[in-house]
Amino acid sequence: RTWLCEKRGLKYVMKFIPYEAMHDETILDLFVKEAWMAKRLKAGFFPKAAIPKNRTHRYYIMSFLEGTTLKDYTKKKPISVDMSIELALFLLKMSQFLITHDLVHGDIKPENIMITERKGKLGFKMVDFGSITEAYSNVTRAGTPSYLAPERFNQAPVNEQTEVYAIGVTLYEALTKKFPFGEIEPFQNPNFDKSIKSPSKINPKIPFWLESVILRALD
């Protein structure tokens, strides 16, 4: 549950604990962990977050981001090659920052990437602290199916390699508006044996060197 609030002319987001946590300790523990992650991860990749000292309910505060998700941004047309390079650098640096804390995001996808504008320049922010978890933790299929690496469907833990795969899918989709192995539904066991269609055949503007990087991430 999220509320939009305002204080001294600035907008913030209040994220409350789910109602179900009253009767489910697992949900309670997950929210406590999420709030702790949000408070702990102070870097420009994420919205600023804080836990008020004198709060009377379980919630935490995040800065409100003006912008749109990458998913909505690409509904009309794919992003440019230059923008995709900036996106790739952002995601790789964000992932590297997390891994220095022995963490992984766990749910890298266009819906969790905000495109913001500052001083006429576009930038990115990563949202959804709830999916961040310890590297090599046994989270089974936690995440979004279309962005899960093949080994994740066999209960492999989330790690640096599976994060690189999710980044590859995100770049492929942002540049082509398609998924490399098609959209995967929850509880579906996808077939990864078929070859991936070269992204440059869908979007001729993609240079071969960038295509090589994307296909390598998906290999």
C-alpha positions, 0 to 999 in steps of 0.5 A, a space after each residue: 500500500 502506497 500513499 503520496 504525501 507532501 511536506 514543506 512543498 516536497 512530495 514523498 511516497 509512504 509505503 505501508 506494510 501489507 494488511 496480510 502481515 497481521 496474520 502472516 509472519 513471513 510477509 511481516 519479515 519480508 517488509 521489515 527486510 524491504 524497509 531495511 534495504 531501502 534505508 541501507 542502500 544510499 546510492 544514486 541508483 535508487 530513490 532516497 528512502 528513510 524510516 522515520 524515528 517516531 513513526 506510529 505505524 510500519 512504513 517507510 518514506 521514499 522520495 517521489 520520482 517525477 517520470 515514467 517507467 521504461 515499460 511505458 516509455 517504450 510502448 510507442 517506440 523502442 529507445 534509441 541506441 544511445 539511450 540503450 547504452 546509457 541504460 546498460 551502463 546504469 544497470 551494470 553499475 547498479 548491479 555492481 554496487 549491489 554485489 559489493 554488498 553481497 546483494 542482487 536486485 532479483 527483479 530487473 525489468 522495464 517496469 522497475 526502471 524509472 526514466 526521470 529528467 533533470 536539467 533537460 537530461 534523461 536519467 534512470 532510477 531503479 525501484 522495488 526494494 522488495 525484490 532485493 535479496 542476498 546473492 546466492 539466496 534460494 529464492 526459487 522463482 522469485 522475480 518476473 518469469 520473462 526475465 528469469 535466466 533458464 537456470 532459475 526455472 530449475 531452482 538455481 539461486 539468483 546471482 551475478 550471472 542471472 542478473 546479467 541475463 535479466 539486463 540482457 532481456 531488458 535491453 533486448 525488449 527496450 530496443 525491439 519491444 519483444 522478448 528473446 524467448 517470447 513472453 513467459 507466463 507464471 508457472 510456465 516451463 519455457 523452452 530455451 532450446 530455440 535460437 534467439 532472433 537477432 535484435 538487429 533484424 527487428 531493429 536495423 538501427 542496432 549496431 552489430 557490436 551492441 547486438 553481440 553484447 546483448 546476445 552474450 548476456 542472454 547466452 
